[in-house]
Amino acid sequence: MDRRVFLKSTALGLAALGLGATAAAEKTHIITLSFDDGFKRSFYKIADLYEAHGLSACFNVIASGHFPDFQRVDDWISPELLGNFDDWNTLKSRGHEVMPHSWKHLNLARQPLEEAKEWVVKCLDYFSANLDGYTNEEAVFNFPFNSSAPALEEFTLSKVLAIRSRELDRTAAEESNLFRKGCRTFGPKNIDHWVKREVNKFLKSDGGWLILNVHGLDNEGWGPMSTSFLERLLKRLVKIQTLEVLPTGYVLNRIKHK
């Protein structure tokens, strides 16, 4: 089943993304695999696979996932599977992107607005204090469950560079906001075939940016990919001269400073 599906692709235009479309060798497509939650074993595997191809991975982690009192979330996020900020600093030092994915993975759209704001601030403050080189000005806040509300989105966008949130209709107002990102996700079982289908469909398009919200590898997380599939996928993607495989924050900061 699909969960909170939203694809942001060509609507922004190639120029806004810093992509060229006049020559075959120029970049026309961007793909981001946005890995959520903070599964320690999976994230180190993912980092190794990305580094083998000279790529940087996009990791979004729960701020309090390493705390002794962190509570299991549904059937998919178990405390014993999650890493800590020693891990996240290690991965960041290796060139990967680490971004906030909430304080404790609450569905913030279901919380009272002022309380939800407090959870956002608590998460951002913890990242500022514990993640090397982190700044809110360059951060993407990835809403848990891709679930939010307009007032909370507006508040969060006043604190960070960008957000990743729930599905929206493709209205003119949405398309004009480069820093309110959506994604496409799928689960709860293995998603290898789904990722392959979405990537193939995107590569046949004129160009733009595809963000797929994914989680752990093999049996970790909601809608996991297999390690062998990810390895084959990256090996295939890096051979496409018109494609970039990039983290979300990197792309948005490139837009900001263009």
Buried (B, 14 or more C-beta within 10 A) or exposed (E): EEBBBBBBBBBBEBEBBBBBBEEEEEBBBBBBBBBBBBBBBBBBBBBEBBBEEEBBBBBBBBBBBBBEEBEEBEEBBBBEBBBBBEBBBBBBEBBBBBBBBBBBBBBBBEBEEEEBBEBBBBBBEBBEEBBEEBEBEBBBBBBBBBBBBEEBBEBBBEBBBBBBBBBBEEEEEBBEBBEBBBBBBBBBEBBBEBBBEBBEEBBEEEBBBBBBBBBBBBEBBBBBBBBEBBBEBBEEBBEBEBBBBBBBBBBBBEBEEE
